[in-house]
Amino acid sequence: EKLDTLSLGRGIAKRATELLDAARSGGRWLVLQNCHLFGDWMPALDRIIEGYTAAAAAGRRSAHQQFRLWLTTMPSAAVPASLLLRSTKAVVEPPRGIKANLASTFASHPVTDAM
């Protein structure tokens, strides 16, 4: 109920910024998916987050206490290093080998009979 998600891509900058502002002020969680596909907007996102950080360091409340921002990305040079340095990172790596990979896939997404 307090979670919004947005898959990033071309032409979505305005919507992403609006959702980010609403989540920040309203104490919502926001997941921005596929950041690596929207490299043009990553420097702008970095500046926005830098502004939040600077305001908090100056003792000004820049975001609702419950606000959380989650970013998903593949490894990419499009994501600024400064944004990565300010982030808590979690890495998910696929299992090694085709047998382990298939077993993991079927365990997480069970195949069901649709008929």
SULDA-V334776 format. One record per backbone hydrogen bond with DSSP energy under -1.0 kcal/mol. CO is the residue of the C=O (numbers start at 1). NH is the residue of the N-H. E is the energy in kcal/mol with one decimal. If there is no record, write none. Layout:
<<CO,NH,E> <CO,NH,E>>
This chain:
<<2,29,-3.1> <4,31,-2.7> <6,33,-2.8> <9,12,-1.4> <12,16,-2.6> <13,17,-2.5> <14,18,-2.4> <15,19,-2.6> <16,20,-2.3> <17,21,-2.5> <18,22,-2.4> <19,23,-2.6> <20,24,-2.5> <21,25,-2.2> <22,26,-2.2> <23,27,-1.2> <23,28,-1.7> <24,64,-3.0> <28,68,-1.5> <29,4,-2.5> <30,70,-3.2> <31,6,-2.4> <32,72,-2.4> <33,8,-2.6> <34,37,-1.9> <35,38,-1.6> <38,41,-1.5> <41,45,-2.4> <42,46,-2.6> <43,47,-2.0> <44,48,-2.2> <45,49,-2.6> <46,50,-2.4> <47,51,-2.0> <48,52,-1.8> <49,53,-2.5> <50,54,-2.7> <51,55,-2.3> <52,56,-2.2> <53,57,-2.3> <54,58,-1.6> <55,60,-2.6> <56,59,-1.3> <64,67,-1.4> <68,30,-2.4> <70,32,-3.1> <72,35,-3.0> <80,84,-1.8> <81,85,-2.5> <82,86,-1.2> <84,87,-1.2> <97,101,-2.2> <98,102,-2.6> <99,103,-2.3> <100,104,-2.3> <101,105,-2.3> <102,106,-2.7> <103,107,-1.9> <104,108,-2.0> <105,109,-2.1>>
